[in-house]
Amino acid sequence: MTGSLWALVTATAVFLAIHIIPSSFMRSALVARVGTGAYLGGFSLLSAGAMIWMIFAYLDAPDGPIFWQFENSARYTAIGLMIVASVLFVSAYTSRNPTAIGNEKKVTDPAARGGIVAITRHPLMWSFVLWAIAHLLNNGDLRSIIFFGGFGLLAFLGTIMIDKKRAADLGEKWTEFKNSTSNIPFLAVFQGRAKLSISQLWWRVIAGFVLFMAFFHLHAMVIGVPPYPL
């Protein structure tokens, strides 16, 4: 393994550690020592710093080896996942989602169980998961497995860690909310535990598609590589 790949492995490991370790027993101890505001501020700075390190390490890492390559037809699957991810991303910031930081009290709000939350109570995390899967499918090289694999794994683990924290903080209120929603997208809808309201989603679908098109056309300018491969 080259030095560049080792740098990417190290950056990814640090990024994962920053998010996983504080979510364990250390979080309460850190909050008690420095306060919630200082903890969240420090966490955000460390997370952003590690993310920037990961991005530069990924861009500097060698392209190979490549483990799989798909024809253009398979890349449409990746594009479809990116569109869904964009819709979930927009919806995460425009919905009354009790899983978001600061929205815990909305867990008893009936309006918080409609819209995107009927699909998944973790739209932001799943937007990252699908984003990572799309790039893994499209690229298939070792550096993408490290970068996008690590990022996607963390996002999925994040859904579990958020559920665990909300359960500890909110008790029965969270249990009721959890039973009427699902972590896995569309599972609660298929099981009849949630009702999907198109009227609450249509403009978010449009906004998500616009966001995807903007990123798609600006990909080379912002990231430095064209969207094919993604």
Phi and psi in degrees as a GROMACS rama.xvg file:
@    title "Ramachandran Plot"
@    xaxis  label "Phi"
@    yaxis  label "Psi"
@TYPE xy
-75.7409  167.489  THR-2
-60.6872  -37.1851  GLY-3
-63.3835  -40.613  SER-4
-68.5169  -36.6369  LEU-5
-63.5954  -37.1073  TRP-6
-63.3681  -40.051  ALA-7
-66.9389  -42.2474  LEU-8
-60.5346  -44.2207  VAL-9
-64.6966  -45.2923  THR-10
-62.5614  -40.7684  ALA-11
-66.3473  -41.2523  THR-12
-62.9128  -42.3032  ALA-13
-64.6627  -43.0328  VAL-14
-59.878  -44.5165  PHE-15
-64.6244  -42.3221  LEU-16
-63.7811  -40.6626  ALA-17
-59.7532  -34.6011  ILE-18
-89.3849  -33.0118  HIS-19
-85.1234  -45.288  ILE-20
-62.4583  -48.2231  ILE-21
-64.6827  -19.5473  PRO-22
-80.0042  -5.9221  SER-23
-88.8961  -151.695  SER-24
-63.8176  -17.8893  PHE-25
-69.5751  -25.9333  MET-26
-59.6253  -51.7674  ARG-27
-62.1355  -37.4561  SER-28
-66.8478  -41.0007  ALA-29
-68.1451  -41.6955  LEU-30
-63.2089  -41.8435  VAL-31
-63.2546  -31.1905  ALA-32
-83.2571  -44.0887  ARG-33
-111.727  -12.409  VAL-34
95.1588  156.432  GLY-35
-64.0194  -45.2867  THR-36
-61.3196  -46.8839  GLY-37
-65.9991  -37.9271  ALA-38
-62.8794  -49.9988  TYR-39
-63.9537  -38.3293  LEU-40
-65.1782  -45.9736  GLY-41
-64.5549  -40.8943  GLY-42
-61.9633  -43.8106  PHE-43
-62.9441  -41.9885  SER-44
-65.433  -44.8855  LEU-45
-64.1896  -42.01  LEU-46
-63.6447  -44.8658  SER-47
-64.5992  -40.7552  ALA-48
-62.7939  -43.2896  GLY-49
-66.9661  -36.6693  ALA-50
-65.0808  -43.6197  MET-51
-61.9909  -42.1862  ILE-52
-59.8191  -44.7405  TRP-53
-58.8336  -44.3644  MET-54
-63.0789  -47.5414  ILE-55
-66.4565  -37.9764  PHE-56
-65.0826  -37.7797  ALA-57
-64.7599  -45.0723  TYR-58
-66.8911  -28.6545  LEU-59
-85.6771  -16.8422  ASP-60
-72.0358  151.605  ALA-61
-66.7093  157.038  PRO-62
-71.9298  -34.9747  ASP-63
-101.304  179.061  GLY-64
-77.5783  155.739  PRO-65
-99.0607  126.718  ILE-66
-94.763  -24.4554  PHE-67
-157.149  153.565  TRP-68
-141.137  135.689  GLN-69
-110.122  155.565  PHE-70
-73.0527  171.207  GLU-71
-59.0467  -32.5981  ASN-72
-61.2126  -37.5567  SER-73
-71.7929  -25.4011  ALA-74
-68.9459  -22.9498  ARG-75
-62.9613  -30.4453  TYR-76
-62.9665  -43.8472  THR-77
-62.7448  -40.6337  ALA-78
-64.6087  -41.0746  ILE-79
-60.8218  -42.2387  GLY-80
-63.4989  -37.2262  LEU-81
-67.1387  -36.0502  MET-82
-64.7269  -45.954  ILE-83
-61.6989  -42.6206  VAL-84
-59.8355  -39.6199  ALA-85
-65.9775  -39.9403  SER-86
-64.1764  -43.8755  VAL-87
-63.2098  -39.5835  LEU-88
-62.8768  -47.0611  PHE-89
-62.5938  -43.5397  VAL-90
-65.1662  -33.0818  SER-91
-61.401  -32.1805  ALA-92
-99.1834  1.39861  TYR-93
-125.813  17.4949  THR-94
-125.577  160.029  SER-95
-86.6557  77.2035  ARG-96
-100.444  114.143  ASN-97
-65.3742  -11.2774  PRO-98
-83.4352  -11.496  THR-99
-79.0463  150.978  ALA-100
-61.528  128.47  ILE-101
89.4804  -6.65176  GLY-102
-104.28  14.8903  ASN-103
-57.2166  -36.7095  GLU-104
-68.8165  -15.9076  LYS-105
-79.8336  3.59975  LYS-106
-62.9503  -25.1672  VAL-107
-95.9929  -1.01047  THR-108
-79.3742  118.485  ASP-109
-58.4964  -31.241  PRO-110
-66.7662  -21.0756  ALA-111
-75.3489  -7.13894  ALA-112
-103.256  3.12362  ARG-113
-102.082  -172.527  GLY-114
61.2848  -135.306  GLY-115
-67.8579  -27.9609  ILE-116
-65.7916  -25.1988  VAL-117
-66.5367  -27.7294  ALA-118
-81.4065  -50.6283  ILE-119
-155.478  140.822  THR-120
-80.8535  0.730217  ARG-121
-127.883  61.7622  HIS-122
-63.1291  -36.2333  PRO-123
-67.5011  -46.6021  LEU-124
-63.3397  -40.0879  MET-125
-73.1221  -25.8579  TRP-126
-64.0565  -37.901  SER-127
-70.2672  -39.6966  PHE-128
-60.8707  -48.7099  VAL-129
-67.4301  -36.6704  LEU-130
-59.6552  -44.3873  TRP-131
-66.5477  -43.875  ALA-132
-62.1217  -42.1993  ILE-133
-58.8329  -44.3278  ALA-134
-71.8066  -34.3006  HIS-135
-64.4481  -44.1774  LEU-136
-62.2619  -40.1645  LEU-137
-79.8764  -34.4509  ASN-138
-92.22  -58.9023  ASN-139
74.179  10.5915  GLY-140
-101  168.695  ASP-141
-63.4954  -43.101  LEU-142
-65.512  -32.4975  ARG-143
-70.2909  -36.686  SER-144
-61.4475  -41.723  ILE-145
-67.6475  -51.96  ILE-146
-70.6422  -60.8514  PHE-147
-72.7541  -33.099  PHE-148
-63.5302  -45.5653  GLY-149
-63.8172  -42.3213  GLY-150
-66.6372  -44.2789  PHE-151
-65.6968  -39.9085  GLY-152
-62.0538  -43.2468  LEU-153
-63.0485  -41.8748  LEU-154
-61.5127  -42.4588  ALA-155
-67.1134  -43.6927  PHE-156
-62.4428  -30.3763  LEU-157
-61.0533  -36.8701  GLY-158
-62.6232  -38.1699  THR-159
-71.0948  -41.9842  ILE-160
-67.6063  -38.1916  MET-161
-64.5943  -44.1274  ILE-162
-58.1342  -42.9826  ASP-163
-64.4821  -41.8403  LYS-164
-68.3787  -43.8157  LYS-165
-63.8827  -37.9802  ARG-166
-62.2904  -41.0673  ALA-167
-68.7803  -35.6254  ALA-168
-82.8882  -35.7336  ASP-169
-110.149  -13.5239  LEU-170
60.005  -126.037  GLY-171
-64.6078  -31.9028  GLU-172
-60.8622  -41.4107  LYS-173
-69.6462  -38.6905  TRP-174
-59.2934  -42.5319  THR-175
-64.1927  -44.2561  GLU-176
-64.207  -43.9796  PHE-177
-61.5089  -38.6387  LYS-178
-70.1932  -19.1271  ASN-179
-102.204  4.39466  SER-180
-134.214  -173.767  THR-181
-148.091  152.916  SER-182
-76.5288  -54.036  ASN-183
-65.0411  125.956  ILE-184
-54.6832  134.058  PRO-185
72.534  -4.62376  PHE-186
-62.9258  -45.8224  LEU-187
-65.0762  -34.0433  ALA-188
-66.2034  -46.7623  VAL-189
-63.9473  -33.5879  PHE-190
-85.1939  -3.69866  GLN-191
79.241  13.2465  GLY-192
-88.5697  -12.8278  ARG-193
-139.883  149.569  ALA-194
-113.465  124.959  LYS-195
-85.0512  124.886  LEU-196
-109.604  108.713  SER-197
-65.8818  -31.6305  ILE-198
-62.3457  -25.9699  SER-199
-89.6105  -5.20831  GLN-200
-115.491  -22.2976  LEU-201
-59.3268  -42.8567  TRP-202
-72.4102  -27.6678  TRP-203
-70.7659  -34.6483  ARG-204
-63.2749  -44.3846  VAL-205
-63.5906  -46.2069  ILE-206
-62.7163  -39.4166  ALA-207
-64.6707  -39.5143  GLY-208
-66.7218  -39.7343  PHE-209
-63.1176  -42.0869  VAL-210
-61.0354  -44.1022  LEU-211
-60.0647  -45.9302  PHE-212
-63.1756  -38.1185  MET-213
-64.0258  -46.8393  ALA-214
-64.6861  -38.7568  PHE-215
-61.5831  -44.5372  PHE-216
-79.9757  -22.8093  HIS-217
-99.612  3.84141  LEU-218
-56.3605  -49.603  HIS-219
-63.9847  -38.3696  ALA-220
-69.5284  -41.9  MET-221
-81.6824  -45.9827  VAL-222
-90.96  -30.1031  ILE-223
98.8972  -1.83092  GLY-224
-134.503  149.375  VAL-225
-69.4611  160.461  PRO-226
-70.3893  -6.76607  PRO-227
-118.307  102.191  TYR-228
-72.3366  156.919  PRO-229
